[in-house]
C-alpha cells in the first residue's frame, strides 16, 4: 500500500481522523480576556483545546483573572450555541426527505444539550460569589465543584471524564497544590510522600491533552509558588512535577504591582493609606500559541469593580492611533466631533456611550491579532 492508503487504513482502524495532511484543522480559537493588554500579549487570550497555567504568589491576581476568563467563556459559549443553531437551520432549509429529518433530529439533540458549560473546581473552598459576579461571571450557570474528601487522583479523573463529554468549554482548577495524593490522604501529618502529587500529574498529563484538543475545552490550572531550597539559582518553583510543565501551552506569571487611586493613577507606598486598587503585572513564562515577543503586560484592578476594562482599552487604542492623543487632547478615530480635553472627560464620554466602546474594542482586537 502507498502512504495515502496506509493513512486511510489507520483512520479506519481507530475510527477517527488521527492522521491527516496539513495543519489547517488545528484549532487556534481563544477565550479573550476583558483586559485588552492581556489580549495583546497573548495575541487574543486563552487557547481552547489546551492547558494554561496561572502562577504567582498569594494576592497577585490569579483567581481574579481566572474568574474574568470564566465570564468571557460563558459569553463565548452563548455565541457559539447561537451560531450552531443558525447553521443547522440553514442546512435544514437546503435539504429534503430523510436527510432533512436527520438534521432536525440532530438539532433537537443540540438544543437539549444546550450551550457548553464552565466548571470551576474550588479546591481551596474560597470562591467569593459576589466578587465572581463583579468580574462578569454568571454564577447561576456556573458549575461549581467543591472537593471534600476526594484524593488528587479522583479529582483529576473527574476532570478527564468531564472533558470527554464534549459539553464543557472551560475548566478552572483552583488550585493545584490543594490536591492531596492518595498515598497521603489517610495518613498522619508526619507521613511524607516523595514526589508529592507529581506522579498523579504525570499520568494526568498524558491523558488529558488529546481529550482537550478533541473537545476544544480550555483548562486553566492555578498554581502557587514555593521557595526553591535546593537550587540557589532558581528563585522559586511550582508544585506538580516536571511532566506537567510540558503540557502547558501558555504559562502566565502574576505579581502584585503598585497601588492605584480612584483615577487609576499610581500611588507611592507612603501615600497609599486608602488605595482603590492595584496594578496586576503579568509576564509570559512559556508560550506555544503565540510569538513570545510581547512578554510583559498587566491591568488595573479596582477593589470595588474588578478589572478596569475601559482603562486598558484606552491604553491600546492610543497605542494603535484609534484614539489620537495630542498633548492633553483626545479624539476618537481622529474625529474632531469626539474631541476631549483630559483623559477623565474621555472616559466619562465612553462610559455614557457603550456603542462607541464596542466599536473601539473591535478595532483594537483586530489590531491585536495583526500588529507587529
C-alpha positions as CSV (number, residue, x, y, z in Angstrom):
1,X,0.0,0.0,0.0
2,X,1.1,3.6,-0.6
3,X,1.1,6.3,2.0
4,X,-2.4,7.6,1.4
5,X,-3.8,4.0,1.6
6,X,-1.9,3.4,4.9
7,X,-3.3,6.7,6.3
8,X,-6.8,5.7,5.4
9,X,-6.4,2.3,6.9
10,X,-5.1,3.8,10.2
11,X,-8.0,6.2,10.4
12,X,-10.5,3.4,9.6
13,X,-8.9,1.1,12.2
14,X,-9.2,3.6,15.0
15,X,-12.4,5.1,13.8
16,X,-11.1,8.7,13.9
17,X,-9.0,11.0,11.8
18,X,-5.9,10.8,13.8
19,X,-3.6,11.3,10.8
20,X,-4.1,13.9,8.0
21,X,-2.3,16.1,5.6
22,X,-1.6,19.7,6.6
23,X,-2.3,21.5,9.8
24,X,-5.2,23.6,8.8
25,X,-7.6,21.8,11.2
26,X,-5.6,22.6,14.3
27,X,-7.9,24.8,16.4
28,X,-6.5,28.2,17.3
29,X,-9.6,29.7,18.9
30,X,-9.3,31.8,22.0
31,X,-11.2,32.9,25.1
32,X,-10.4,36.6,25.3
33,X,-9.7,38.4,28.5
34,X,-11.6,41.5,29.4
35,X,-8.2,43.2,29.7
36,X,-7.1,44.4,26.3
37,X,-3.5,44.4,27.4
38,X,-3.6,40.8,28.4
39,X,-5.2,40.0,25.0
40,X,-2.3,42.0,23.4
41,X,0.5,40.0,25.0
42,X,-1.3,36.6,24.3
43,X,-2.4,37.5,20.8
44,X,-6.1,37.1,21.7
45,X,-6.5,35.3,25.0
46,X,-6.6,31.8,26.5
47,X,-6.3,28.9,23.8
48,X,-9.2,26.5,23.5
49,X,-8.2,22.8,23.5
50,X,-5.0,23.4,25.5
51,X,-3.8,23.8,29.1
52,X,-2.8,27.2,30.6
53,X,-1.1,27.8,33.9
54,X,-1.6,30.9,36.1
55,X,1.2,31.0,38.7
56,X,2.3,33.5,41.3
57,X,2.3,34.4,45.0
58,X,-0.9,35.0,47.0
59,X,-2.8,38.2,46.3
60,X,-1.2,38.5,42.8
61,X,-4.5,38.4,40.8
62,X,-4.5,34.8,39.6
63,X,-8.1,33.9,40.8
64,X,-9.5,37.3,39.7
65,X,-8.1,36.8,36.2
66,X,-9.4,33.3,36.1
67,X,-12.9,34.5,37.0
68,X,-12.7,37.1,34.3
69,X,-11.9,34.3,31.8
70,X,-14.9,32.3,33.2
71,X,-17.2,35.2,32.5
72,X,-15.9,35.6,28.9
73,X,-16.1,31.8,28.3
74,X,-19.8,31.8,29.3
75,X,-20.4,34.6,26.7
76,X,-18.4,32.8,24.1
77,X,-20.4,29.6,24.7
78,X,-23.6,31.5,24.3
79,X,-22.4,32.9,21.0
80,X,-21.1,29.5,19.8
81,X,-24.5,27.9,20.6
82,X,-26.5,30.6,18.7
83,X,-24.2,30.1,15.7
84,X,-24.6,26.4,15.8
85,X,-28.4,26.7,15.8
86,X,-28.3,29.1,12.9
87,X,-26.0,26.8,11.0
88,X,-28.4,23.8,11.4
89,X,-31.4,26.0,10.4
90,X,-29.6,26.9,7.2
91,X,-28.6,23.3,6.4
92,X,-32.2,22.0,7.1
93,X,-33.6,24.6,4.7
94,X,-31.3,23.3,1.9
95,X,-32.1,19.6,2.4
96,X,-35.2,17.4,1.8
97,X,-36.5,14.0,2.8
98,X,-34.6,11.7,5.1
99,X,-31.5,13.9,5.3
100,X,-33.7,16.9,6.4
101,X,-35.3,14.8,9.1
102,X,-31.9,13.6,10.3
103,X,-30.7,17.1,10.6
104,X,-33.8,18.1,12.5
105,X,-33.2,15.3,15.0
106,X,-29.6,16.4,15.4
107,X,-30.8,20.0,16.0
108,X,-33.1,18.8,18.7
109,X,-30.3,17.0,20.4
110,X,-28.1,20.1,20.2
111,X,-30.9,22.1,21.8
112,X,-31.4,19.6,24.5
113,X,-27.7,19.7,25.5
114,X,-27.7,23.5,25.4
115,X,-24.6,25.7,25.3
116,X,-21.3,24.4,26.6
117,X,-20.7,24.8,30.3
118,X,-17.9,26.3,32.5
119,X,-16.7,24.2,35.5
120,X,-14.9,25.8,38.4
121,X,-13.1,23.4,40.8
122,X,-12.7,25.3,44.1
123,X,-10.2,23.0,45.8
124,X,-9.4,25.8,48.2
125,X,-13.1,26.4,49.1
126,X,-12.6,30.2,49.0
127,X,-14.6,31.3,46.0
128,X,-16.4,34.6,46.6
129,X,-19.7,34.7,44.7
130,X,-20.1,38.4,44.9
131,X,-16.6,39.0,43.6
132,X,-17.1,36.5,40.8
133,X,-20.2,38.4,39.7
134,X,-18.3,41.7,39.7
135,X,-15.9,40.0,37.3
136,X,-18.6,39.1,34.8
137,X,-19.4,35.5,36.0
138,X,-23.0,34.3,35.7
139,X,-23.0,32.3,38.9
140,X,-26.4,30.8,38.2
141,X,-25.0,29.0,35.1
142,X,-21.6,28.2,36.6
143,X,-20.9,24.5,37.6
144,X,-19.1,24.6,40.9
145,X,-17.2,21.6,42.2
146,X,-16.1,21.5,45.8
147,X,-13.8,18.5,46.5
148,X,-14.2,17.5,50.2
149,X,-12.8,14.0,50.8
150,X,-11.6,13.2,47.3
151,X,-7.9,12.4,46.6
152,X,-5.9,14.2,43.8
153,X,-6.3,11.1,41.6
154,X,-10.1,11.1,42.0
155,X,-10.4,14.8,41.2
156,X,-8.1,14.5,38.1
157,X,-10.1,11.6,36.8
158,X,-13.3,13.7,37.2
159,X,-11.7,16.4,35.0
160,X,-10.9,13.8,32.4
161,X,-14.5,12.4,32.5
162,X,-16.0,15.9,32.3
163,X,-13.8,16.9,29.3
164,X,-14.7,13.7,27.5
165,X,-18.4,14.7,27.4
166,X,-17.6,17.5,24.9
167,X,-20.1,19.7,26.7
168,X,-17.5,21.8,28.6
169,X,-15.8,24.9,27.2
170,X,-13.6,25.7,30.2
171,X,-12.5,24.1,33.4
172,X,-10.6,26.1,36.1
173,X,-8.7,24.2,38.8
174,X,-8.1,26.5,41.8
175,X,-5.6,25.4,42.9
176,X,-3.3,22.5,42.2
177,X,-1.3,22.4,45.5
178,X,-4.5,21.8,47.4
179,X,-5.0,18.4,45.9
180,X,-3.7,15.6,48.1
181,X,-2.4,12.3,46.5
182,X,-4.0,9.1,47.6
183,X,-0.7,8.0,49.3
184,X,-1.1,10.8,51.8
185,X,-4.8,11.2,52.0
186,X,-5.5,8.9,55.0
187,X,-2.0,9.2,56.6
188,X,-1.0,11.1,59.7
189,X,0.6,14.6,59.4
190,X,4.1,13.3,59.9
191,X,3.9,10.9,56.9
192,X,5.9,12.0,53.8
193,X,5.4,11.1,50.2
194,X,8.4,11.8,48.0
195,X,7.4,13.4,44.8
196,X,4.1,14.5,46.3
197,X,1.5,15.0,43.6
198,X,4.0,14.7,40.7
199,X,3.2,11.1,40.0
200,X,-0.5,11.7,39.6
201,X,0.1,14.7,37.4
202,X,2.4,12.8,35.1
203,X,-0.3,10.3,34.3
204,X,-2.9,13.0,34.1
205,X,-0.8,15.0,31.6
206,X,-0.6,12.1,29.2
207,X,-4.3,11.5,29.3
208,X,-5.8,15.0,29.3
209,X,-4.2,16.6,26.2
210,X,-5.9,14.6,23.4
211,X,-9.3,14.9,25.1
212,X,-8.9,18.7,25.4
213,X,-7.9,19.0,21.8
214,X,-10.8,16.9,20.6
215,X,-13.5,18.7,22.6
216,X,-11.9,22.1,22.2
217,X,-12.0,22.6,26.0
218,X,-9.7,25.1,27.8
219,X,-8.1,24.0,31.1
220,X,-6.7,26.7,33.4
221,X,-4.6,25.3,36.3
222,X,-3.9,27.9,39.1
223,X,-0.7,27.2,40.8
224,X,1.2,28.6,43.7
225,X,5.0,29.2,44.0
226,X,7.4,27.7,46.5
227,X,10.9,28.7,47.5
228,X,13.5,26.5,45.8
229,X,15.8,25.5,48.7
230,X,17.7,23.0,46.6
231,X,18.8,25.3,43.8
232,X,20.1,28.8,44.8
233,X,19.9,29.9,41.1
234,X,16.1,29.4,41.0
235,X,14.1,32.0,43.0
236,X,11.1,29.6,43.1
237,X,9.5,26.5,41.7
238,X,5.9,25.4,41.2
239,X,4.3,22.2,42.6
240,X,3.1,19.5,40.3
241,X,6.3,18.0,39.0
242,X,8.2,18.4,35.8
243,X,5.9,16.5,33.5
244,X,3.1,18.9,34.0
245,X,5.2,21.9,32.7
246,X,5.5,20.2,29.3
247,X,1.8,20.1,28.6
248,X,1.3,23.8,29.3
249,X,0.7,25.8,26.0
250,X,0.8,29.0,28.0
251,X,2.2,29.9,31.4
252,X,1.4,33.3,32.9
253,X,3.2,34.6,36.0
254,X,1.3,37.1,38.1
255,X,2.7,39.7,40.5
256,X,1.1,42.4,42.6
257,X,2.2,45.8,41.4
258,X,1.8,49.4,42.7
259,X,-1.4,50.7,44.3
260,X,-3.6,53.0,42.3
261,X,-6.1,55.8,43.3
262,X,-9.7,56.2,42.1
263,X,-8.5,57.7,38.8
264,X,-6.2,54.7,38.1
265,X,-3.0,56.7,38.8
266,X,-0.1,55.0,40.6
267,X,0.4,55.8,44.3
268,X,3.6,55.8,46.2
269,X,3.7,53.4,49.2
270,X,3.8,56.3,51.6
271,X,0.6,57.9,50.1
272,X,-1.3,54.6,49.8
273,X,-3.4,54.8,53.0
274,X,-6.6,54.0,51.2
275,X,-5.8,52.6,47.8
276,X,-8.7,51.9,45.4
277,X,-6.9,49.1,43.6
278,X,-3.5,47.9,42.4
279,X,-1.7,47.1,39.1
280,X,-1.6,43.3,38.3
281,X,1.7,42.6,36.5
282,X,1.7,39.6,34.1
283,X,4.7,38.0,32.4
284,X,4.6,35.2,29.8
285,X,6.9,32.4,31.1
286,X,6.1,30.0,28.3
287,X,4.1,30.1,25.1
288,X,3.4,27.7,22.3
289,X,0.3,29.6,21.0
290,X,1.8,32.9,20.0
291,X,5.1,34.7,19.3
292,X,7.0,35.3,22.6
293,X,8.0,38.9,21.9
294,X,5.1,40.6,23.8
295,X,6.2,39.1,27.2
296,X,5.1,41.7,29.7
297,X,1.7,43.3,30.3
298,X,-0.9,43.7,33.0
299,X,-4.1,45.6,34.0
300,X,-5.5,47.9,36.7
301,X,-7.6,46.0,39.3
302,X,-10.2,48.0,41.1
303,X,-11.2,46.7,44.5
304,X,-14.8,47.6,44.1
305,X,-15.3,46.6,40.5
306,X,-12.7,44.2,39.3
307,X,-10.7,44.7,36.1
308,X,-10.6,48.3,34.8
309,X,-11.6,47.3,31.3
310,X,-12.0,50.8,29.9
311,X,-8.6,52.0,31.1
312,X,-6.9,49.0,29.3
313,X,-8.9,49.7,26.1
314,X,-8.0,53.3,26.0
315,X,-4.3,52.4,26.6
316,X,-4.2,50.2,23.5
317,X,-6.5,52.4,21.4
318,X,-3.9,55.2,21.9
319,X,-1.1,52.9,21.0
320,X,-2.8,51.9,17.7
321,X,-3.9,55.5,17.0
322,X,-7.5,54.5,17.2
323,X,-7.8,57.2,19.8
324,X,-5.5,60.1,18.8
325,X,-3.7,61.9,21.6
326,X,-2.2,65.4,21.2
327,X,-1.0,66.6,24.5
328,X,-4.0,66.7,26.8
329,X,-6.5,66.3,24.0
330,X,-8.0,63.0,22.8
331,X,-10.1,62.4,19.7
332,X,-11.8,59.1,18.8
333,X,-10.8,57.8,15.3
334,X,-9.3,61.3,14.8
335,X,-12.8,62.8,14.6
336,X,-12.9,66.4,15.8
337,X,-16.6,65.9,16.9
338,X,-15.4,63.5,19.5
339,X,-12.5,65.5,20.9
340,X,-12.0,65.8,24.7
341,X,-9.6,67.6,26.9
342,X,-8.2,65.3,29.6
343,X,-8.5,61.5,30.0
344,X,-11.2,61.9,32.6
345,X,-13.6,63.6,30.2
346,X,-12.8,60.9,27.6
347,X,-13.6,58.1,30.0
348,X,-16.8,59.8,31.0
349,X,-17.9,60.0,27.4
350,X,-17.1,56.4,26.8
351,X,-18.9,55.3,29.9
352,X,-22.1,57.0,28.6
353,X,-21.7,55.6,25.1
354,X,-21.3,51.8,25.2
355,X,-21.8,51.5,21.4
356,X,-18.7,53.6,20.8
357,X,-16.8,51.4,23.3
358,X,-17.8,48.3,21.3
359,X,-16.6,49.9,18.1
360,X,-13.3,50.8,19.6
361,X,-13.0,47.3,21.1
362,X,-13.5,45.6,17.7
363,X,-10.9,47.9,16.1
364,X,-8.4,47.3,18.9
365,X,-8.9,43.5,18.9
366,X,-8.3,43.4,15.1
367,X,-5.0,45.2,15.6
368,X,-4.0,42.9,18.5
369,X,-4.1,39.9,16.1
370,X,-2.2,41.7,13.3
371,X,0.1,44.3,14.8
372,X,3.8,43.6,14.5
